[in-house]
Amino acid sequence: QVQLVESGGGLVQAGGSLRLSCAASGRTFDTYDMGWFRQAPGKEREFVAAIRSSGGFTYYADSVKGRFTIFRDNAKNTVYLQMNSLKPEDTADYYCAATRYYRVSYYTSNAYEYWGQGTQVTVSS
């Protein structure tokens, strides 16, 4: 089992940057595929980005491609989401998630067994 704790959220102006971190407990972090999702008020949770356990493959939602970067440091048991050129529509609670299994459906919430508590990101115009 793994526990996830996100940090790094906050208030930023449009065009700015934030880096979210997700620290994982346990000694097998490097066997988990990781994902970032977000949920805006009144909307469903949506996929943002995912990274395979080795870090060799990454995936992005079209809405963030070219602006966000997901990466991980397995030695630190941490996955990051670097967010640049932020837009007001990026405002949401951001969640990291983990799965022990290789899933082709990495872009769906159901693919992940473990979730963090979320961190809030607000982008002002």
N, C-alpha and C positions, 0 to 999 in steps of 0.2 A: 504494500500500500504506500501511497505517496501523498504528502500534504503540500499544497501550493499556496504561496503568499505573494500577491502582487503589490507593487509599489511604483511610484513615479508619476502618478496622475496629478492633475492640477489644472489651473486656469492659464490659458495661453492665447495670445492674439492670433488671428488668422495670418498664415504665412510663417508662423513660428514652428518650433520643434519641441518634442518631448521624447524621452526614452523611458519606456516601461520595463520593469524587471519582474520576473517571476522566479522566486526562490523555491526550490523543491527539497523536501526532506528525503532521507533514505539514501542507500548506497548503490542503487541501480538506476539512477537518473539517465545514464547513457543508453538504457534499453527502451526508453519511452519516446514515442513520437509526441510532439507538443504542438498545441494550437493556441491561437488568440482569436477570441470572438468579442463582439460588442453588442450592446443593447441600448438603444436610445429610448427615451420616454415614449410610451405608447406604441412601440414597435417590437417586432420579434427579434430574438437574438440572431445575429448574422456572423458568418465566417469572415475573418480578416486575413489570417495568415497561418501557415503551418510549416513545421520543419521535422524532417525525419530524425531518428535517434542519433545517427552519425553526423548530422548537420549537412550531409551531402546534397539533400534535395529540399527545396523550399517551394511554397505555393502561396499565391496571393489572390485575394478578391480583385476583380477588375477595378473596383472603386479606389483601391489603395496602391495598385501596381505603379511602380516608379516613384512613389512617395514614401512608402513604408518598407522597412527591412527587418526581417526576423532572423535572429542568429542566436547561437547558444554557446555556452562555455561549460562543457561537461565536467571540467575540473572544479568548477564553482557551483555545480548543480543549479544553474540559472539559465533561463531563456529570456531574451530581450525582444522588445519591439521598438525600433527606432522609427519615429514618426516625424517626417519633415513636410514642409509646405502644408501645414494643417489648414483645414477648412471648417467653417461652422458646422457643416454636416457630419464632421467626424466626432462631434460631441456625443458622448455615450459613456456608459459603464463598460470597462474593458475587463475581460476575464481570460485567464489562461487555463488551459486544459491539458490533460495527459492521458495517453492510452498505452497499454502494454503491447498492443497488437498492431500488426501492419494492416491498415485498412485503406482501401481505395477511396472510401467515402470520408476522407479527412476533412471535408468541408461541411460536414453535418455534425450537429451537437451530439447526436447519438453515438458517434464514433469514439467518444471519450468517456472514460470511467471516473476521472477525478477532475475537480474544478476548484479554482481559487474563489475567494470571496469578492473579488472585483476591485477595481480602482477607477475613480471617476476622472474623465477628461472633458474639459469644457473649453471650447474654442470660440472666442468672441470675435465679432465682425468689426 
